[in-house]
Amino acid sequence: MQRFKSNCAVRLTWACAVLPAVMLAVAPSAAAGADAPSMAQFIKMRWPTNGALAPDGTFYHIHNPDGLYQLYRQAPGANEAAKLTKFADGMSGYALSEDGKWIVVAAAVGGNEQDDLYLLDTATGELAPLLVDSETVFGSVVWRRDSRAFAYRANKESKSDFHIYIYDLDRRESKRVFDQAGSNYPADFNRDASKLVVGRTHSSTHSQLFEVDLASSEVREITPKDEAWAFSPLGYTADEKHFLVATDYRGDLTNVRRIDLATGEITPLTPDLDRHEADGAIFNEDRSILAVLLNEDGYRTLNLRRMPDLEPIPGPKLAQGLIGNIDFTGDQMLVSLDNANTPGVIYRWSPSEPDRPAVALTQPDTQGIDVSTFTLPQLVKYKSFDGLEVPAFLYTPPGYTAGTKIPFMISFHGGPESQYRPAFSRPFQYFLSRGFGVLAPNVRGSSGYGKKYLEMDNYKRRMDSVMDGVWSARWLVQNGYTEPGMIGAYGGSYGGFMVVATVAQAPKLFGAACNVVGIVNFKTFLERTKDYRRALREAEYGPLSDEAFLESISPIRLVDQIETPMLIAHGRNDPRVPVFEAEQLHEELTKRGRTVEMLIFDDEGHGFRKEENRIVFHEKLADFFDKYLKPAKADAAKTAPAESTQ
């Protein structure tokens, strides 16, 4: 995923997109016995996410028991949750007001990410359109502390720029309060709502923060001028003398820092929070408690501090994994745990009663599969072509004997400024149950390991990260886990680029590949991606003006070198990586008589959100990897005619 950005006490939760298509009848894999759970059973595992607690104890969350993500509400003492929204394509996220009386809900059509905003009255359950425009993207909702207004961003005036607006519930109208060019977003109101901090993102390593005086419209930058560092806003302190940020300012790791709003001086909080990268931090309502989330080798830990003296507060006792979903209401807080055998359980816990165990508010629907037996990963490091140590998470199937050569899937994350985290993964566990291994490397350019590591793949160094991918496969072979031809490359978005580029560089190592919503031609990608995304992507990959370089890193130019059977999957409405990327790769591979299959989902975008589509895709993936990565079937497949499904 992207770097964690918290809007302090504001409860803003956006549903994560999962891997978007036309419906196809695809039989489940028969690789295991008849009693083994099917891929459909794994994909149908469901659990509530993105929880928020209202002052009256009502628990709101996003869930998909019907296959689409919708907003649900569970009243105190109720045994079941009630569905509040019925969007045809599901919802994108929501923001609950401080008083619990209002919810802003975001939803788009067919995965196009053109979010509109709707207002839900929690007393009546009435959901009304608020800001709806098919040509405009609305989002990043931040409630004012009195719950009578909220800030949001929209690209209404300029499709390439996001301006900041405040919507007043009493007047039922919006006012633009920040109109500078760039990818801007609201961050936090001060207590009396006289000021609003706004963030601007230039790239993964350069962002700014501005304080807007809402009475005079005066704007001042509160981050250092003429210096390029990353600043993620956390919020005003209780005395409003400082603004907290997560930043790599004049260092390598991203840590929590305070900005003195009078002098601009930037100072650390406490040394013991600086040993690891900070994923972010969240204040409680009166800013007396700060919850800091640290990235410890890919795992996420919770550190609670009493403000302003930063005295440690004992936290809830939870297993190792990814701690998240921090949400404070009164003396209660929500916290979630996600790891390879725990699907995102949300707990309620009180910092005022630290010895009381956390109470689970949610239970996953595991489709009768015993998730407690699921394989936990091992953190490993391998050396790449230039000696760089690359961290990776290694999964082996239950009962695996060291030295046994088995089929493997290498999973490349998107971003590229992202990081594979050892969370619960339905497809990983399916493949492990079928005797596959999984390796998830965090190649150079991944976040979580400092600014230097993050920038190691920028612009002219793009192919270095691809070679990290090649060396991950070599490491598996050299260490006796598998053999050439028994490795499958898998990834989405930037991870899809990694798949195509890696198999082009080392076709003999890989027996199968799956590119999901991936980039294959950086020139056509940058020309066709949405206007508001272009500047951020050019900062990462290189400018459109440098066509020769963009061509040099585009795997489409190496299509003659691709021998690996390829499965391509894409959403017709993808605004980030337009579907033309998939179409041109499919066309060029077909021309050369390569083995290639393609799935295009007409009702999806940059990933597959609808459960029925995810089942179709993953069943096809299971068949494809089973066919080409298991030795006996792979030998038979070599003589079979190529397929093309669209």
C-alpha positions in Angstrom: 0.0 0.0 0.0 0.9 4.0 0.1 2.6 5.6 3.1 0.3 5.9 6.1 -1.3 9.4 6.3 -3.4 10.1 9.4 -5.6 13.1 9.9 -5.1 12.9 13.7 -8.4 12.5 15.5 -10.5 12.6 12.4 -12.1 9.2 11.6 -11.4 8.9 7.9 -11.3 5.4 6.4 -11.2 4.5 2.7 -11.9 0.9 1.6 -8.8 -0.7 0.1 -9.2 -1.7 -3.6 -8.6 -5.3 -4.1 -7.3 -6.9 -7.2 -11.5 -5.4 -11.2 -13.8 -7.7 -15.5 -16.4 -9.6 -18.0 -17.6 -12.8 -16.3 -16.1 -16.1 -17.4 -16.8 -19.6 -16.5 -13.6 -20.9 -15.1 -13.4 -24.2 -13.2 -11.5 -24.3 -9.9 -8.1 -25.9 -9.7 -8.1 -29.7 -9.2 -4.5 -29.8 -8.0 -5.5 -31.0 -4.5 -7.9 -33.6 -3.3 -11.7 -33.2 -3.4 -11.8 -32.3 0.3 -9.3 -29.4 0.0 -10.9 -25.9 0.1 -11.3 -24.4 -3.3 -9.9 -21.0 -4.4 -13.5 -19.7 -4.3 -13.7 -20.6 -0.6 -10.5 -18.7 0.1 -11.6 -15.6 -1.8 -15.0 -15.7 0.0 -13.3 -15.3 3.4 -14.6 -11.9 4.7 -14.2 -9.7 7.6 -15.2 -6.1 8.6 -12.7 -3.4 8.1 -12.2 0.3 8.7 -14.0 0.6 12.0 -15.1 3.8 13.8 -16.7 4.2 17.2 -19.4 6.9 17.8 -19.7 8.7 21.2 -22.9 6.6 21.9 -20.9 3.3 21.4 -22.3 2.6 17.9 -19.7 0.7 15.8 -19.5 1.6 12.1 -17.4 -0.4 9.7 -17.1 -1.5 6.0 -18.0 -5.1 5.2 -18.8 -7.2 2.1 -21.0 -10.1 3.1 -22.9 -9.7 -0.2 -19.7 -9.4 -2.2 -19.6 -5.6 -2.4 -18.1 -3.2 0.2 -20.8 -1.2 2.0 -21.2 0.7 5.2 -22.6 -1.1 8.2 -23.7 0.0 11.7 -23.9 -2.1 14.9 -25.7 -0.5 17.8 -24.5 -1.2 21.4 -25.8 -4.6 22.5 -27.0 -5.6 19.0 -26.1 -9.1 17.8 -26.0 -8.1 14.1 -24.9 -5.1 12.0 -27.3 -3.3 9.7 -26.3 -2.3 6.2 -26.6 1.5 5.6 -25.6 1.8 1.9 -26.5 0.0 -1.3 -24.2 1.4 -3.9 -24.2 -0.7 -7.1 -20.4 -0.8 -7.3 -19.8 -0.6 -3.5 -18.4 2.3 -1.6 -14.8 3.8 -1.4 -14.8 5.1 2.2 -16.4 7.2 4.9 -15.7 9.8 7.5 -17.7 10.0 10.8 -18.2 13.4 12.4 -16.9 14.0 16.0 -20.4 14.0 17.5 -21.4 10.9 15.6 -24.4 12.5 13.9 -23.2 12.6 10.4 -21.2 10.5 8.0 -19.7 11.5 4.7 -19.6 8.5 2.3 -17.6 8.3 -0.9 -18.5 6.1 -3.8 -17.6 5.8 -7.5 -18.9 3.9 -10.5 -17.3 0.8 -11.9 -13.9 1.3 -10.3 -13.2 4.6 -12.1 -12.2 6.3 -8.8 -14.3 9.4 -9.6 -15.6 9.5 -6.1 -18.8 11.4 -5.3 -19.7 12.4 -1.7 -23.0 11.6 0.1 -24.2 12.7 3.5 -25.7 10.1 5.9 -27.9 11.3 8.8 -27.1 8.7 11.5 -30.4 9.4 13.4 -32.7 8.7 10.4 -30.4 6.6 8.2 -31.2 8.9 5.3 -28.4 9.0 2.6 -28.5 12.1 0.4 -26.2 13.1 -2.6 -24.0 15.9 -1.5 -21.2 16.5 -4.0 -21.9 14.6 -7.2 -20.1 15.4 -10.5 -19.0 12.7 -13.0 -16.1 14.9 -14.1 -14.7 15.7 -10.6 -12.9 13.6 -8.0 -13.9 14.5 -4.4 -12.2 13.1 -1.3 -9.9 13.4 1.7 -12.7 14.4 4.0 -11.6 16.1 7.4 -14.3 17.0 9.8 -14.2 20.2 11.8 -14.2 19.5 15.5 -17.6 21.0 16.1 -19.1 18.6 13.4 -20.8 21.4 11.6 -18.5 21.5 8.6 -15.8 19.4 6.8 -12.9 20.1 4.5 -12.4 18.1 1.3 -10.4 18.2 -1.9 -11.7 18.3 -5.5 -10.2 18.9 -9.0 -13.3 20.8 -10.2 -11.5 23.9 -11.5 -8.5 22.1 -12.9 -8.4 18.4 -13.7 -4.7 18.2 -12.8 -4.9 20.1 -9.5 -6.8 19.5 -6.2 -8.1 22.6 -4.5 -9.4 22.6 -0.9 -13.0 23.4 0.0 -15.0 23.6 3.2 -18.6 22.4 3.2 -20.9 24.1 5.7 -23.7 21.9 6.9 -25.8 24.8 8.1 -25.6 26.7 4.9 -25.4 23.6 2.7 -22.8 25.1 0.5 -19.1 24.9 -0.2 -16.4 27.5 -0.1 -13.0 27.2 -1.7 -10.3 28.1 0.8 -7.1 27.0 -1.0 -6.5 27.2 -4.7 -2.8 26.7 -5.3 -1.8 24.3 -8.0 -0.7 20.7 -7.0 -1.9 17.5 -5.4 -3.3 19.2 -2.2 -5.3 17.7 0.6 -6.8 18.9 3.9 -5.0 17.7 7.1 -6.3 19.2 10.3 -8.4 22.0 11.8 -7.3 23.8 14.9 -9.7 23.8 17.9 -11.7 27.0 17.1 -11.6 26.2 13.3 -9.9 29.5 12.5 -7.1 27.6 10.8 -6.6 24.6 8.5 -3.4 22.8 7.7 -3.2 21.7 4.1 -0.7 19.2 2.6 0.8 19.1 -0.9 2.5 16.0 -2.3 5.1 16.4 -5.1 6.5 12.9 -4.9 7.1 10.2 -2.3 10.1 12.1 -1.0 8.9 15.7 -1.3 5.8 17.2 0.3 4.9 20.5 2.0 2.5 21.7 4.7 0.7 25.1 4.7 -1.4 26.7 7.4 -4.5 28.6 6.1 -6.0 31.5 8.1 -9.7 30.9 7.2 -10.7 34.5 8.1 -8.1 36.4 6.2 -7.3 33.7 3.6 -3.6 34.2 4.4 -1.4 31.1 3.6 1.9 30.4 5.2 4.2 27.4 4.7 5.0 25.7 8.0 7.6 23.2 6.5 11.1 24.4 5.6 11.1 26.5 2.4 13.4 25.5 -0.5 14.1 22.1 1.0 12.7 18.8 -0.5 11.7 16.4 2.3 8.6 14.3 3.0 6.2 15.6 5.6 3.0 13.6 6.5 0.6 15.6 8.8 -0.4 14.2 12.1 -2.2 17.2 13.8 -2.1 20.1 16.1 -1.0 19.5 19.7 -3.4 20.4 22.5 -1.8 23.8 23.2 -1.6 24.4 19.4 2.0 25.6 19.7 3.2 22.7 17.6 2.1 20.6 14.7 3.2 17.0 14.6 4.4 15.3 11.5 6.0 12.1 10.3 9.1 13.1 8.3 12.5 12.1 7.1 13.7 15.7 7.6 17.5 15.8 7.4 17.7 12.1 8.0 17.1 8.7 6.5 14.2 7.2 8.5 10.7 8.7 8.7 10.1 9.6 12.3 7.6 11.7 14.3 8.7 15.3 14.8 7.1 18.5 16.1 7.1 21.8 14.2 7.2 24.9 16.3 4.5 27.0 14.7 6.1 30.3 15.9 9.7 29.6 15.0 9.5 26.8 12.4 12.0 24.7 14.5 11.7 21.0 13.9 12.5 18.8 16.9 12.2 15.0 17.7 9.7 13.7 20.3 11.7 11.0 22.1 14.7 8.9 21.0 13.0 5.5 21.6 10.5 6.2 18.8 13.3 6.9 16.3 14.7 3.4 16.0 12.2 2.4 13.3 10.3 4.1 10.5 7.0 5.6 11.6 3.9 4.5 9.7 2.1 7.4 11.2 0.4 8.5 14.4 -3.1 9.3 15.7 -4.3 11.7 18.4 -7.2 11.1 20.7 -10.0 13.8 20.7 -8.4 16.1 23.3 -4.9 15.4 22.1 -3.8 14.0 25.4 -2.8 10.6 24.0 -0.7 9.9 20.9 -0.7 6.5 19.2 2.4 6.0 17.2 2.6 3.1 14.7 6.1 1.9 13.9 7.3 -0.2 11.0 9.5 -2.8 12.5 10.9 -4.9 9.6 7.5 -4.9 7.9 5.5 -5.6 11.0 3.6 -2.7 12.6 3.7 -2.1 16.3 1.6 0.3 18.5 3.3 2.8 20.9 1.0 4.9 23.2 2.3 8.1 24.8 0.7 10.5 27.2 1.0 14.1 25.9 2.8 16.4 26.4 5.4 14.6 28.5 5.4 11.5 26.3 5.1 9.1 29.2 4.6 5.5 27.8 1.2 4.0 28.3 0.8 0.2 28.3 -1.0 -1.0 25.2 -3.3 -3.9 24.5 -1.6 -7.4 24.4 -1.9 -8.5 20.8 0.1 -11.0 18.7 2.8 -10.0 16.2 1.5 -8.6 12.9 0.1 -5.4 11.5 -1.6 -3.2 14.2 -4.0 -0.7 12.7 -7.5 0.8 12.7 -6.7 3.1 15.6 -9.7 5.2 16.5 -10.3 7.0 19.8 -13.7 7.9 21.3 -13.9 9.1 24.9 -11.9 6.6 27.0 -12.3 3.8 24.4 -10.2 3.0 21.4 -10.4 0.7 18.5 -7.4 -1.3 17.3 -7.0 -4.1 14.8 -4.6 -7.0 14.3 -3.8 -8.6 10.9 -1.3 -11.3 10.2 -0.9 -14.4 8.1 -3.4 -16.4 10.2 -5.5 -13.6 11.7 -7.8 -11.8 9.2 -8.1 -8.2 10.5 -9.9 -8.6 13.8 -11.0 -5.2 15.3 -10.9 -4.9 19.1 -12.2 -2.3 21.6 -9.9 -1.4 24.4 -9.4 1.3 27.0 -6.1 3.0 27.8 -7.6 3.9 31.2 -7.9 0.2 32.0 -4.7 -1.2 30.4 -4.9 -4.6 32.2 -8.3 -5.4 30.8 -8.0 -7.6 27.7 -9.1 -6.1 24.4 -12.6 -7.2 23.3 -13.1 -8.5 19.8 -15.9 -6.6 18.0 -15.6 -8.5 14.7 -15.1 -12.1 13.7 -14.0 -13.2 10.3 -16.1 -15.5 8.1 -13.4 -18.1 7.2 -15.7 -20.3 5.1 -15.0 -23.2 7.5 -11.3 -23.1 6.8 -9.1 -23.4 9.9 -6.9 -20.2 9.5 -5.0 -21.0 12.7 -3.0 -23.6 10.7 -2.0 -21.0 8.1 1.7 -20.6 7.5 3.5 -17.6 9.0 6.3 -16.1 6.9 10.0 -16.0 7.6 11.8 -12.7 7.1 14.9 -13.3 4.9 17.4 -11.2 3.1 19.1 -12.0 -0.2 21.9 -10.2 -2.1 21.1 -8.7 -5.4 23.4 -8.1 -8.5 25.3 -5.3 -6.8 25.6 -6.7 -3.3 22.6 -4.8 -2.0 20.7 -6.8 0.7 17.0 -7.1 -0.2 14.5 -8.0 2.5 11.8 -10.5 1.6 9.1 -12.6 3.3 9.3 -16.3 2.6 6.3 -18.7 3.0 6.7 -22.4 2.7 3.7 -24.9 2.7 2.8 -26.8 5.9 5.2 -29.7 6.5 7.8 -28.4 4.0 11.1 -30.2 4.2 14.2 -28.1 3.6 15.9 -28.9 0.3 12.7 -30.0 -1.4 12.2 -28.3 -4.7 8.6 -27.1 -5.1 6.8 -24.6 -7.4 7.1 -21.0 -6.2 5.2 -17.8 -6.7 7.2 -14.5 -6.4 4.8 -11.7 -5.6 5.9 -8.1 -6.4 4.1 -5.3 -4.6 2.7 -2.1 -6.3 3.7 1.5 -5.7 6.6 1.4 -6.3 6.8 3.5 -3.1 5.1 0.7 -1.1 6.1 -2.3 0.9 5.0 -5.9 1.2 3.7 -6.3 4.7 3.0 -9.8 6.3 -0.8 -9.4 6.4 -3.5 -12.1 5.8 -3.5 -13.1 2.2 -6.2 -15.3 0.7 -4.4 -16.3 -2.5 -1.1 -16.8 -0.8 -2.7 -19.3 1.6 -4.5 -21.1 -1.2 -1.3 -21.7 -3.1 0.5 -22.8 0.1 -2.3 -25.3 0.7 -1.6 -26.7 -2.8 2.1 -27.2 -2.2 3.5 -23.9 -3.6 5.9 -21.6 -1.8 5.6 -17.8 -1.9 8.4 -15.2 -1.8 7.4 -11.5 -1.4 10.5 -9.3 -1.9 10.7 -5.6 -1.0 13.0 -4.6 -3.9 14.9 -1.3 -3.8 12.4 1.6 -4.1 10.2 0.1 -1.4 9.1 2.2 1.6 9.8 1.2 5.2 13.6 1.1 5.0 14.5 4.8 4.8 14.8 7.6 2.3 18.0 6.2 0.7 16.5 2.8 0.0 13.2 4.5 -1.2 15.1 6.5 -3.8 17.3 3.8 -5.2 15.0 3.0 -8.1 14.1 6.6 -9.1 14.3 7.7 -12.8 17.4 6.4 -14.5 17.8 3.6 -11.9 14.5 1.9 -12.7 16.0 -1.3 -14.0 18.0 -1.9 -10.8 14.7 -2.8 -9.1 13.9 -5.2 -11.9 17.2 -6.9 -11.4 16.4 -7.3 -7.7 13.4 -9.3 -9.0 15.5 -11.5 -11.1 17.9 -12.1 -8.2 15.0 -13.1 -5.9 14.3 -16.0 -8.3 18.0 -16.9 -8.5 18.2 -16.9 -4.7 15.3 -19.5 -4.5 17.1 -21.7 -7.0 20.5 -21.4 -5.4 19.1 -22.2 -2.0 17.4 -25.4 -3.2 13.8 -24.2 -2.9 12.9 -24.7 -6.5 14.1 -25.0 -10.1 14.1 -22.8 -13.2 10.7 -23.1 -14.9 8.9 -23.8 -11.6 8.7 -20.1 -10.6 5.7 -17.9 -11.3 5.9 -14.1 -11.3 2.9 -12.2 -9.9 2.1 -8.6 -9.3 -0.4 -5.7 -9.8 0.1 -2.1 -10.9 3.8 -1.4 -10.6 4.1 -5.0 -9.5 2.6 -5.8 -12.9 5.5 -3.9 -14.5 7.9 -5.8 -12.4 6.4 -9.1 -13.6 6.7 -8.3 -17.3 10.1 -6.7 -17.0 11.5 -9.5 -14.9 10.4 -12.3 -17.2 11.8 -10.4 -20.1 15.2 -10.2 -18.4 15.2 -13.9 -17.3 12.7 -15.9 -19.4 14.3 -19.3 -18.5 13.9 -18.8 -14.8 10.1 -18.3 -14.9 7.5 -20.9 -16.0 4.5 -18.6 -15.7 3.6 -14.9 -15.1 0.6 -12.9 -14.2 0.4 -9.2 -14.8 -2.5 -7.4 -13.1 -3.3 -3.8 -14.1 0.4 -3.4 -14.9 2.5 -0.7 -16.8 4.2 -2.0 -19.9 4.8 1.2 -21.9 5.7 4.2 -19.7 5.0 6.7 -22.5 1.5 5.6 -23.2 0.9 5.1 -19.5 1.9 8.7 -18.7 -0.1 10.1 -21.7 -3.3 8.3 -20.7 -3.3 8.2 -16.9 -5.6 10.8 -15.2 -4.3 14.4 -15.3 -4.2 14.7 -11.5 -1.8 11.7 -11.3 0.7 12.6 -14.1 3.0 14.9 -12.2 3.4 12.5 -9.3 4.2 9.6 -11.7 6.6 11.7 -13.7 8.5 12.5 -10.6 9.0 8.8 -10.0 9.5 7.3 -13.5 10.8 10.3 -15.5 9.2 13.1 -17.6 7.2 12.6 -20.8 9.7 14.9 -22.4 12.4 12.2 -22.1 10.7 9.7 -24.5 13.9 7.8 -25.2 14.4 6.9 -21.5 10.8 6.0 -21.0 11.1 3.7 -24.0 14.3 2.1 -22.6 12.6 1.0 -19.4 9.3 -0.1 -21.0 9.0 -3.9 -21.1 6.9 -3.7 -24.3 10.1 -3.1 -26.2 11.5 -6.4 -24.9 8.5 -8.5 -26.0 10.6 -10.6 -28.3 12.5 -11.8 -25.2 9.4 -13.0 -23.4 9.0 -16.7 -23.6 7.0 -17.2 -20.3 3.3 -18.0 -20.5 1.5 -14.8 -19.5 -1.9 -14.2 -17.9 -3.0 -10.5 -18.2 -5.9 -9.1 -16.1 -7.2 -5.6 -16.1 -10.2 -3.4 -15.3 -11.8 -1.5 -18.3 -12.3 1.6 -16.1 -8.8 1.9 -14.6 -8.0 5.6 -14.2 -4.4 5.0 -13.0 -3.0 2.4 -15.5 -5.4 2.6 -18.4 -6.5 -0.7 -20.0 -4.5 0.1 -23.2 -1.4 -1.2 -21.3 -2.9 -4.7 -21.2 -4.3 -4.5 -24.7 -1.0 -3.6 -26.3 0.9 -6.3 -24.4 -1.7 -9.0 -25.4 -1.5 -7.9 -29.0 2.3 -8.0 -29.2 2.5 -11.4 -27.5 -0.2 -12.8 -29.7 1.5 -11.6 -32.9 4.6 -13.6 -31.8 2.6 -16.8 -31.1 3.4 -16.6 -27.4 1.1 -18.3 -24.8 -1.0 -15.5 -23.5 -4.5 -15.2 -21.9 -6.3 -12.0 -21.0 -9.2 -11.1 -18.7 -10.8 -7.7 -19.0 -13.4 -6.8 -16.4 -15.8 -4.2 -17.7 -17.1 -3.1 -14.3 -13.8 -2.7 -12.5 -10.9 -0.2 -12.4 -7.4 -0.4 -10.8 -8.0 -3.7 -9.0 -10.9 -6.1 -8.5 -13.3 -5.0 -5.8 -16.3 -7.2 -6.6 -16.1 -10.6 -5.0 -17.6 -12.4 -8.1 -14.8 -10.9 -10.2 -12.1 -11.7 -7.7 -13.2 -15.3 -7.7 -13.1 -15.5 -11.5 -9.7 -14.0 -11.6 -8.1 -16.0 -8.8 -9.6 -19.3 -10.1 -8.0 -18.5 -13.5 -4.7 -17.7 -11.8 -4.8 -21.0 -9.8 -5.4 -23.0 -13.0 -2.7 -21.0 -14.9 0.0 -21.5 -12.3 -1.0 -25.1 -11.7 -0.7 -25.8 -15.4 2.6 -24.2 -16.1 4.5 -24.5 -12.8 4.0 -28.1 -11.8 6.5 -30.3 -13.8 4.1 -33.0 -15.2 1.5 -30.5 -16.2 4.0 -28.0 -17.5 5.5 -30.5 -19.9 2.1 -31.3 -21.3 1.3 -27.6 -21.6 4.3 -27.0 -23.8 2.6 -28.9 -26.7 -0.8 -27.4 -26.1 -2.1 -24.6 -28.3 -2.0 -21.0 -26.9 -5.2 -19.7 -25.5 -6.7 -16.2 -25.7 -9.7 -15.2 -23.5 -11.2 -11.8 -23.6 
